[in-house]
Each structure stands twice: as C-alpha cells, then as structure tokens.
Amino acid sequence: MAAVDGGARAVGFVFYPPSPRAITADIAAELARMLPTGSRAVGLFVDAGDDQIRAITARVPLDLLQLHGGESPRRVAEIRDRFGLPVMKAIRIATAADLAPLPDYAVIADWILFDAKAPANVTALPGGTGIAFDWQLLRGLSLARPWMLSGGLNAQNLAEAVALTGAKMVDVSSGVEDRPGVKSIARIREFLAAAKKI
C-alpha cells in the first residue's frame, strides 16, 4: 500500500507467469479490494487468451486491462468489447519506426502506454526491463487518447523524462525495485515524491 499512500492513482497486477512480478488471482483480488476509492486496479496481460482473461476478471475487480504483448488492433478491440473494460495498449519503442502502428491502436485502445523495446540481442520480458528509450521520440506528441510513459523510469530520471516527452502520467516497475519482482518501499516513496515535485 506504499504506492497508494504515496499518491499513486493506479496499481498494476501482473498476470504473466514468466514475469518475476506475476501474482495469482487470489492475491490480486485481495489487494484490489484494499484499494481506496479513486485508485485503479490494472491487470497486465501478455498475449492472453479469452479463458485466462475471463478467469482473472471473474475473481479480480479490475478497472483497466493493460495489454503488453503483440496484440493486433483487432485483438485489442475484441478484448475491449468482450470484457467491457477499458483497455490500455503498450507500444514498445526503440526507434521512430516503432511508432508506425500508433494510429491503428489509438483509435481502438482507451489508453496508450509507451515502453522501451529490449534490444534484439537481449532476451527479455515484454516490460519491466529497466531499459529506457529515446524520450525525444515522443517530443511534441499529440494524441487523442490519454497516454502514459514507461520504460526505465526512476526517481533520478523522472523529471527529465517528463520534461522531454510532456507526459502527464507515468508507469514504473523496475525503477522501484531492489531486484526483479521485489518492490522497495523506500524507492516507491522516493519515486512518488519526485513525481509530486514535477
């Protein structure tokens, strides 16, 4: 609850078993019910099938589905319509070319999340890698949908990232951990304190 106490407006629950941050539906349900009014419970999925999403949403009171895999615009629309929840689509960026699919997703997804794409020679998870991308790629971005910035953010670089991109919302995971999957209360507080100063 350090995140909520520090002013975070959303808390993410990872439902991707290969991730060191993955949790069970039972634990997520318990945590989601502890969130105060006004805090969102976000479920992160990676190329999940309907059965997995249905099993989670039946047990966990989620407010938003974050799709962090290779879901096509059509699949994003299916999930949004099928489960009746707002959907955030993550777009992983390494170069300007990675922004090409943005218009197709921006007309379907309720939210867009910009995250770093791991280098091709690095075996990595779809997110939470601690890698940042060139924030200049988002300078002057005009998008009809709300969007969040992610990828390698921490208390030390947050102000620069926000200044370069104009992001009004940010997402953090590895930047507030002692090691993958182990959150640090001190780092969470430090990050949120840095966010409040911006």
Steps between C-alpha positions, in 0.01 A plus 500: 500500500805727493408597143148607591615674817751693290237621254505243220169500315534147362656174611593231249465125542705283264325191364787374286655190661853538354536836675660512846222747583214260417241443772201271537141606460439435870775738612401761241136483608593556862727794415250657257231498765732690733536790257324818604235666285666683214790256462491277194584131489675423172548147370801444277469224239735383224338337196240347730216287375139565591496217753787651700353850494155368594637297790683805639225757448246268661701507823688830499314835494708660225440850366729479199667231287858572390601301191875471486557241228475490123123540496376629164258795484226249422582295809506814716151585374378145569626508857352843562159397367498151651589595856342845522803659661720786379817379330851642501730386220874505557717601206865407534742751350863489394491721189257739331384214277347332804244781518353404159218282647394774742211640290342155467509444876405855594155468341424181693677500837378726778858564612845469346812406696841574351766260625854411393564217259783276609791476252476207260804333655348506848261233619256696708144515621254728315539763770653577835851470359636824644590612148415852385442612142585830334238726654559756224292269277187615685581871499199695374278192496134581446267213573122494535529229765654533846845347517763399750877488488689195620835334453803545722346773713628564851507787749823634354393527133126563535516879472709484184272237343190707569662821376604339171176316428234715661361190671223571747495142632779251558531131578783346699601149597871412497589856604350438844644154560795363695511211252257370233165438661596639842362848556676744731278715721777758522536519121125519451484794740799665333346463154163638607665789680689582178173483306330743737776757439436508127 
